[in-house]
Amino acid sequence: MRAKALISLLSLAGSATAADPEFMIQLHEHHFMPSEIKVPAGAKVKLIIDNQDATPEEFDSFALNREKIVFPNSKGIVFIGPLKPGRYEFIGEFNQSSAKGVVVAE
């Protein structure tokens, strides 16, 4: 009886820890690359912001309700979603004229 309960518990734990889809966005010379990320609608998504610049940047999105400072030459993680289909803009708060991008949920 205990073995059966343990197997049931382990199978539930395995499905609960399924990895979220990951998308890498590089920040280089105050530009996001790629500047457009397509993500699945209705899913929680992990964005990895790789700041390759020598200065900090703040990933900022009113549409996604997210802010994250990413220090120089380091990575930051931002979870978004689940999102409805649509376009969600983001900027680099410290370099708004050049650091721009959009998440497209489809």
C-alpha positions as CSV (number, residue, x, y, z in Angstrom):
1,M,0.0,0.0,0.0
2,R,2.8,2.5,0.9
3,A,4.6,1.7,-2.4
4,K,1.5,2.5,-4.4
5,A,1.0,5.8,-2.6
6,L,4.7,6.7,-3.1
7,I,4.5,6.0,-6.8
8,S,1.3,8.1,-7.1
9,L,3.0,11.0,-5.2
10,L,6.1,10.8,-7.4
11,S,4.1,10.9,-10.6
12,L,2.3,14.0,-9.4
13,A,5.5,15.7,-8.4
14,G,7.0,15.0,-11.8
15,S,4.2,16.6,-13.6
16,A,4.1,19.6,-11.3
17,T,7.8,20.5,-11.9
18,A,7.6,20.5,-15.7
19,A,10.0,23.2,-17.0
20,D,8.5,26.5,-18.3
21,P,9.5,27.4,-21.8
22,E,12.7,29.5,-21.8
23,F,13.6,32.4,-24.1
24,M,17.0,34.2,-24.1
25,I,17.1,37.9,-24.8
26,Q,20.6,39.4,-25.1
27,L,21.3,43.0,-24.3
28,H,24.3,44.3,-26.3
29,E,25.2,47.9,-26.9
30,H,21.9,49.0,-25.3
31,H,19.8,46.9,-27.8
32,F,17.7,43.9,-27.1
33,M,18.4,40.9,-29.4
34,P,16.1,39.6,-30.6
35,S,13.8,42.6,-30.3
36,E,10.7,40.4,-30.9
37,I,10.1,37.2,-28.9
38,K,7.3,34.9,-29.9
39,V,5.9,32.9,-27.0
40,P,3.0,30.5,-26.6
41,A,-0.2,32.1,-25.4
42,G,-1.6,30.6,-22.3
43,A,1.7,29.4,-20.9
44,K,4.0,30.6,-18.2
45,V,7.3,31.6,-19.8
46,K,10.8,32.2,-18.4
47,L,12.7,35.1,-20.0
48,I,16.5,35.1,-19.5
49,I,17.9,38.6,-20.0
50,D,21.7,38.4,-20.7
51,N,23.2,41.8,-20.2
52,Q,26.5,41.8,-22.1
53,D,27.0,45.6,-21.6
54,A,29.3,47.2,-19.0
55,T,26.4,49.1,-17.5
56,P,23.2,47.9,-15.7
57,E,19.9,47.9,-17.4
58,E,16.3,47.7,-16.2
59,F,14.0,45.4,-18.1
60,D,10.7,47.3,-17.8
61,S,7.2,46.5,-19.2
62,F,4.0,48.2,-18.1
63,A,2.1,45.7,-20.4
64,L,3.7,42.7,-18.7
65,N,3.7,44.3,-15.2
66,R,7.4,43.5,-14.8
67,E,10.6,45.3,-13.8
68,K,14.0,43.7,-13.3
69,I,17.4,45.3,-12.9
70,V,20.1,43.2,-14.7
71,F,23.6,44.1,-13.6
72,P,26.5,44.4,-16.1
73,N,27.8,41.2,-17.6
74,S,25.2,39.1,-15.9
75,K,21.8,37.5,-16.4
76,G,18.4,38.2,-14.9
77,I,15.3,36.0,-15.0
78,V,11.8,37.3,-15.5
79,F,8.7,35.0,-15.5
80,I,5.7,36.2,-17.5
81,G,2.3,34.7,-18.3
82,P,0.2,33.0,-18.9
83,L,-0.6,35.6,-21.6
84,K,-3.6,36.2,-23.8
85,P,-2.7,36.4,-27.5
86,G,-1.3,39.8,-28.3
87,R,1.7,42.1,-28.3
88,Y,3.4,43.2,-25.1
89,E,6.1,45.9,-25.3
90,F,9.1,46.2,-23.1
91,I,12.0,48.7,-22.8
92,G,15.4,49.1,-21.1
93,E,14.5,51.8,-18.6
94,F,18.0,53.3,-18.6
95,N,18.3,53.4,-22.4
96,Q,14.7,53.9,-23.6
97,S,15.7,55.3,-27.0
98,S,17.6,52.2,-28.1
99,A,16.6,49.3,-25.8
100,K,13.1,48.3,-27.0
101,G,11.4,45.1,-27.7
102,V,8.1,43.2,-27.8
103,V,6.8,39.8,-26.7
104,V,4.2,38.4,-29.0
105,A,1.9,35.7,-27.5
106,E,0.3,33.5,-30.1
